[in-house]
Amino acid sequence: MICWKIVIATYVILYEIPTMGKNHYSLSPWGISQEKRSTLKKPRWIKILGEKPPVVDLESVILAVNCSNYAKLSIEEQARITGPVSCSFFVTIYDVVWHCVTFCLASIFTVAYQFIQCSHKLLTCNFGKGLLFLGKLIPYSCKTVHVRSCQFLYWPVFLHKHTFSLFPNVEFIHRSSLQNHLWSSISTDLTFGILLSIFFLANTKPISNWIFSICHTLTESILRSGCVWLMGVPAGFKLNTELARVLGMVSLNMIQVYSTIWYFIGTSILGYIIVAFIIVGVVFGATLQLALFLDLVRLVTLHVTSLHWLVSVLYSRQIQALASLWRIFRGRKWNPLRQRLDSYGYTVEQHVVGSLIFSPLLLLLPTTSVFYIFFTMLNTIITLLCISVEVLISLLYVTPCYEIFLWVLNKTRFPSGVWFSNVSLADEVVVSILCSNHAKLGELIGPHYKNVFSGVSSSFAKSMAYSVLTGCRITSNLSTSMPAIAPWMKLVCKEYWKLCHDSILESTVQKKRRFC
Amino acid sequence: METYDQDRPCQKWKKKAYGGIQPGYPDNHTDSTFLQEMITNANVVKRDLSKVILDSISISQYVSVVSLVVSIWTHTLNSKIDEHTLLKLDIFLLALGFLVLLVTSPSLSLHLLMKYFLNISFFISGLYVLAPIYHTLTRSISSDSIWALTVSLLVIHLFLHDYSGSTIRPPGALNNPKLTSNISLNASIVASVLIASRLPSWLHVFAIMLFSLQVFLFAPLVMFCIKKYSFRVHLVFSFVLVGVTLTVTYQLHRLFFGTLLVLMVFISVICPYWLIRIQEYKFEINGPWDEAKLCFDITE
């Protein structure tokens, strides 16, 4: 291996000036945040190099490169501002009118802000009973409406931030502009919503027919025939006929009552529901349509859910009683304080009653478990459907459309490390070009999606399996994190009014400056 | 090591637990008072063959009681006994049991009698409520499994039964029932539930459950009271019972009768002889090194 030992006199590096809206440079990969940069694991040869006395500190060099355009821009800006400002009569009238308009707009939006705060409190607290019922009936839609309204009320903060135009560090400007992606997610949401609404508008009749036939098929062939099958000899199991008959009749009656109610309600209001879907899609977007769909599915399958709850209570109590009686036979007792089994002397009466109850419970267990398995399977299918729609809604909220859009247009705005490409290697002058890598799509979207699932516990599947086996309540939502409570919603009404007022005024002052 | 024999120092060897090696003696030195306080066979009871045979009568008595119950079950399952006869039998047995208790037990206050009466009425009403459930419990299980299960449960019951006392305590009794006696009680109850679920109507179920539970729960108590009252009455009663059982089983099933006879001879004659024979090999040692035993058997 040949070792090159070059003593260099001049080292010329060519680079493209980082300008706002075009590109900037960064040393670390895109997805890594500021705090994690220092803890990155470096390869061994970098450590060996690092032991040599450092010639140049790359971090500050890149910082200086990013700020190199500022001087030129600020001089131009100063030249612009020192131009003559013409005050005319029309400008003052325009000022007054605009002040009035600002006042009215700010008041309207403050009223809307207060209305949203109050309704949110009423829906989630215990005061207004009527509204609380609505909040419990369609929880997802209420949450989605609340989140979207908060996002609509974000515009003064957005305007306020955008009035700071000049800042030296191009990297900082680029990164902070990516924070304001709310309007992009709202617009993609609205686009999807409008597309869905057009689809619904075009095919109203076939969709309603399809919904009716699906409901009919599901009720008849799955629910009813399933219950009748269980009352007979399902899969060769010989069940206790009395108990199977009782459980089967209860479930059949409940299914009959509920589906009759829904049939009558559905025939009358299905048209209105589809119209509501269309309007909601145009006004609020696809997330609210999906949330409404989720809530409707929950309401329609209420009979399956409640039957499952009944049978699981029966099953879990039976299992617990059997376990406790088995412990009596062994002369042991469960100590809940120490979470262990202690030996205990039961009286003879307790033993007699225990064995008299043990035999019927044990011999009736197959019947109960067959019904339990059937209803658990149905309930799990419904839960999985709800979970997948919920995940879809969270992903819609969180996908950074603005970033993806910019990435597609201009990859150089997302730098992910620098490297030098040598152009010429003359006697004592080395010329190289500073190039930067750009981030891939996965690195862009990954952290956002990871945040969504950060609330989900890792042993979700295990806890769900355990609760199915012992007959406990299954959690029916994944608890993925919805967008957090917006910080601007914590303002008092007066401050919010001031914010609206100031932001509108400042943006018009800026525009006037550019105009004059 | 030989040098130590000649070299006996002035210090006498002391028996102590701590202190290390005493100089001049090896570590495992023992003197003449070694094992002086050992007591051999302190708790061993000297047994006499005739006494053992007489005591084994209670075991054969209980085995015959269980065989009587099994024969009544078989007759009921073959529809030879109807439910009204069974109910009359139950009432008769209950009255008889109470009579015996009254006669043999010296201290039987009215309060205790009322307590017994209350327990029995709870018990009967509980069985009345549960009888329809038991009626259809094992319809889906084949008969062979039921017979096999019943026989194994009865064997467990006989094996773990407390022959020395009675699980249900007579008035003024001492020890708590042990776990094995409770397990044997549970086994007998589950066996009677299994048999009862094979019967045609729920009144049958109620009658047979009442009968089996009366016998399994209260027969040991009655016999214990008789034995405490007078040994001769107890002997006569046992012989009569064994004789009745053998006649009944002879009419029922020859093989069952043969097994029962062999079992009784084995329990009454062969086992006592065997016990006496191997008693002479018993060697128990106790001494001051034993752990202290706590004494719970103090009566108030």
Interface residues (C-beta under 8 A of the other chain):
Chain A: K238 L239 N240 T241 E242 F329 G331 G345 Y346 V348 E349 H351 V352 V353 G354 S355 L356 F358 S359 P360 L363 L364
Chain B: N119 F123 G126 L127 L130 I133 Y134 T136 L137 T138 R139 S140 I141 T167 I168 R169 N176 P177 L179 N182 I183 L185 N186 I189 V190 V193 L194 L213 L217
